[in-house]
Amino acid sequence: MDDTDTDTNSGQAGTVVLIHGLWVNPRSWEGWKHHYESRGYKVLAPAWPGLDREVEELQRDPVGIAGVGLEEVVDHYETIIRGLDRPPIIMGHSYGGTVVQILLDRGLGSVGVAIDSAAVKGVLPLPLSTLKSAWPVLGNPANRNKAVPLTAEQFHYAVTNTLSESESAAHYRRYAVPGSARVLFQGAFANFNPKAPTRINFRNALRAPLLFIAGEADHIVPPKVNKANWHLYRKSTAVTDYQEFPGRSHFIIGQKGWQEVADYALNWAEEHTHTLV
């Protein structure tokens, strides 16, 4: 499901490109898409390669997901963004936040927002909760080129830990899909790979402004990881900011109160973008 359709009257304020993360597809942005369209934006939420189908179909048959790497994901979004009339606001969640950082480093976008961003090369902290969240995949090297789902219990710990079991189960049915283990392995071992696809020129002074948003209760990407990522940009003169939301899990874009996060992200983007009129 390539969620790119918008009302013909939308887009007067500009374009927002939303990039989802691992173990979900564009449906994870459904609230944000309509929220931003109501503010006059054209909103594109394209799927990663192999994930351009409905969640229920992907749950039954994950064909096309296995073996997809971060290079293919980034190149896919670069092609979409270069086809637009003007540079968009780019927002990404989890590994989508990693993609945002890489795209901005390539000179794309008017502004970027990385929400609970997975780490890029150079980020050193590895909290126990991060390792526990990723271990169902990373614990078996044979998973490297497979499409690997999380169980409902694993999803609850890693993604929706601030929700009740029943609430988490409902979101698991609604959003969870198998993820490309190759992406996770590439991120996890980036610091041992000189040519890691997550490498960034942190001194790049020409890139667009970048905001990091973190959830205080996030298990996969705790604030410690986001802060370490943010600090890597300290030698660049380009704008790089950080905002943390208390009590928010990795499901920050969907749990109760997500509108506060969405509005903060867009308001910050409007203040810093190069292209809005």
N, C-alpha and C positions, 0 to 999 in steps of 0.2 A: 504494500500500500504506500505509494509515493504521495504523501500528503502535501500537495503543492497548490491545490485549487483555492482561490479566494474570490470574494465578491468583486464584481467589476468596479465598484466604487472605492475599494480599499487601495492602500498603497500611497495615498497622498502624502503621508508623513515619511515614507521610505519603506525599505524592505528589511525584514528580520529573517535570518536563516537560523533555524533551530537544529542542532545536531544531537541526536540521542546517544546513549552509551551502550555498554555491553549488557546482554541478557534482557534487552527490551527492544522495541522498534518505535517508529514515530508516534504510535498511539500514546506513549508516555507523555507527549507534549499536548495532548488534546485540550486541556484546560488553558494552557498558555497561548495556544494558537488562537482560540476564540477571544481570549482576553485582549490580546494585542491587536487583533483585527477590529475590536470594538473601539480601539484608540486610533484607528485610521491607517494601520500598517498593512502592507502586503506581507503575509507570513508564509514562508516555505519551510516544510519539515520533511526533507527527503530521507529515504531509508538508506542505511548502509547497503553496499552490494550484498545480495543474497537475502535481504530482509524486506524486500518489497512485496510482502504478502500479509494477509491478516494474521493476527496473533494466533488464533485458533488453528489455522492451517500450518503455521510454523511449529506449533506445539506438536501437531500430529506428524509432520514430515519436515525436518530441518534441512532438506536438500538445498544446496547452494550456500550454506553458511560455513561449512567446514573448510578450513584452509584459507579463508579470507584474512589478509594481513593488514596492518595499519597503513602501509603504503597505498594499498588499493583504496582504502577508506578515504584517506586524505586527498588523493588524486581525484577521486569521485566528487568530493565536495568542491575542490578547486575548479573543476570543469564547470560545475553548476554556477559557482559564484562569478567566474570570468564571463559567463554568458549573460549576466545581468547588465542593465543599463548603467548602474552606478554602484559603488561599493556599499554593501549592506552592513547592518549590525549583525554580528555573528555570535550566537550563544550556544554553548555546549554543556552537557551534563556528563559527569563521570569521564569515560574515555572520550566522549564528545568534547569535554573541556580540554583534553590533550590535543584533539584535532584543532580546536580553536587556536591554541598556542602555536601550533605548527603553521596554520594558515596565515596568522598574523605575521609570523616570522618570514613568510614568503611574500609579504607585501599586500596581502588581501584584506578586505574589510575596512570599514570606517571606524569600527570600535569592536572590541571583543569582550565577552563575559564568559569566564570559565567557572562552572558551578560544580562543587565537589570534584574538582578535576583529578583524574588519575595522574600519577606522577610522570614527569618527563625525565630524560637522562640527566643525572646530576643531583636529583633529589635523593637524599640518603636515609632519612628516617623510615623504619619499617616496623610500625606498631604491631603488637601481638594481634589486635583485632583485624588488622589488614591481612596478616598472614593467615589467620583462621578463616576469614571470608573467602580468600582465594585458594586455600588449600584443596578444596574438592576438585579443582582443576589442576593446579600446579603440583599436587602431590603425586600425580601419575604422569611421568614424561611421555607415555604413549598417547596422552590426550592432545599432544601438540597440534596436530592437524585435524582434530575432530571438532564437531559441534557438541558442546557439553552444556546440559541444563543444570540449574540449581534445583534441589528439592524444595518443597514448601518450607521445610524447617530451616534449610540453609538460607533461603531467601529472607525469612523472618530475621535471622541473625544479621545477615550482611546488609540488607536493604531497608527493612521496615521495623527495626528493633524498638522503636518508640511506640509502635502500635500493638494492639491486642492480637492474640493469635487468630481470632476470627476476622479482624480487619485485615491483617496481613494476608490471610488465605484468600480473601476476596480480591485483593490487589494482585496477588500471585496469579490467580486465574485470569484476571483482566489484562495483565501486562507482561508477564514473564515468558521469555522464549529462550531456546538454547543460544549460547554465545560461541563465537569463534575462539577457541582456546589459543590459537596462534597469536591473537592480539594480546591476550593476557601474558603469554610467555615472552613476547617481545617487550612488553612493558616491565615485567618482573626482572628480566636479565639485561636491561638496557645499559646499566652501569658497567657491564662486563663486555660490551660490544662497541668498539670505536665507531661503527657505522650504524648504530641503533636508529631506527626510524623516528624515535622520540627526541633526538638531539635538537637543541635550540641554540641560536645565537643570542644569548641573554644580553649582550651589549648593543643589540640592534636599536639604534636611536630613531630609525625611520618607521618602525612599525606603528600601527594604530594603538590607541590607549587600551589597556587591559585591566579588567576587574576580576579578582578572585572572590568567589562567594563560598563560604564553608558552613557546614552544619555542625554545631557543637557536639551532637551525639552520634555523628557519623561513624560507623564501624569500618567501612571499607576505606574511606579516605578521611581520617580524623583531621581536625584543624592543624595538628602538628605537621602533617604532610603538606597541606595547602600553604601554611606559613613558610615552610622550607622552600617550596616552589616559588612563592612570591619573592622571598629574599634573594633568590638567584638573579632576579632582574635589577637589583639595587644599583648596579654599575651602568645602567642605561638611563638616558635622560627622558626616554619615553614614559608617559604616565602609566603607573602600575599601582593599583589600589587593592585593598583587602577588606572584606566585610564578613563578619561571622554572625550567624543567627542561632540564638540559644534554643536548646531542646529539639533541634532539627536533625533527623536521620539522613541517610543517603537518599531517602525518598523525599527529599526537600522540595522537589518539583511537583509532588502529588499529595503529600500529607496535608492535613487540615492547616489552613493558613498560608497555603502556597502563594496566594495572591499578593501577600506582603513582599515575598521574595521576588515575584515577577515584577511588581511595580518598582521595587528598589533597583532591580537590574535595568529596567527600561529607563527609569528616570536618570540613573547614572549615565547610561549610554547616550541619552539625549543631551546631557550636559557636556559630554566629551567627544561626540562624533564630529567628524570632519565634513559630513555631507548633508546633514538634514537642512531643510529649508523652512 
